[in-house]
Amino acid sequence: MTAVLSIQSHVAYGHVGNSSAVFPLQRLGIEVWPVHTVQFSNHTGYGFWRGRVFDGQAVDEVVEGIADRGVLGGCDAVLSGYLGSADIGHAVIGAVGRVREANPAAVYCCDPVIGDVGRGVFVRPGIPEFMREVAVPAADVVTPNHYELDLLSGTTTTSLSSVKEAVAAVQAMGPKVVLTTSLVADDTPDDAVDLLASEGGRHWRVRTPRLDVAVNGAGDAIAALFLAHWLDTRSAAEAVARASASVHGLLAATEAAGSREILLVAAQGEFVSPSHTFEVTEV
């Protein structure tokens, strides 16, 4: 059975971070070992929350406890998302090192959460540099949104060709596989949004209808789903096809319900049998 160590934030109510990534992985039959970097009542988009942020030592201690069980050799991948501090980031990289020592075939999937269009950079100072200089170079798979791809590559991209160049620049840092989400290029229709999966000098695009829904946690879910399907198929094209179909179905159900939180549980069938599939085009 595939096992994934997922080091992310956690909320009791709603679905972001591990609360968004763990269940889809489990629904696909993957054993998940969640390590929480924060424990909040709800995501911060509500403007008020309760709970606490853990430090790097807390993450180290939990990973050490897992290592005590003698199971790290059975871990196939490490997944990380939002980092509250560089301290947490170094703990994640330490965990990746321990897993790779126990299982050299294990991969690290980094969702380099830094910011987004309209919001700009929303992480603490030092995190963008940590992502660019430490986390991304250590990763095998990265899943930036279009805004984050530009930040990581140090460019501003509008055309598909410039996006490909930015992807190549990120791959030159270390990762073999790049999934660019929320991609809007010159040729992206106003009523659509693109995803671009890149691997081995080739690029595959999936275009899905733009939905009128603004919720947190969708990026965490697609990073987890893309990793799951890439581990299963070792094909970026197949992984983006499956992950995009599932997340579109999840968001469509959320939009139809008018929900502020993604319907991760109610729409769980989308993870195993999506309502719609979309054409994957090599570009």
Protein Blocks (a to p, Z undefined) as FASTA:
>chain_A
ZZddddddddfbdcehjllmmmmmmmnopacddddfbdcfbdfklopacdddddfklmmm
mmmmmmmnopmmmpcbdcddddfbfklmmmmmmmmmmmmmmmmmbccdddddfbdehjlp
abdehjlmmmmmmmmmmpmbdcddfklmmmmnopacfbfklmmmmmmmmmmnopabdcde
hiacfklcfkbccddddeehiacdddddddddddehjlmmmmmmmmmmmmmnopaklmmm
mmmmmmmmmmmmmmmnopabdcfklmmmmmmmcfbdcddddZZ
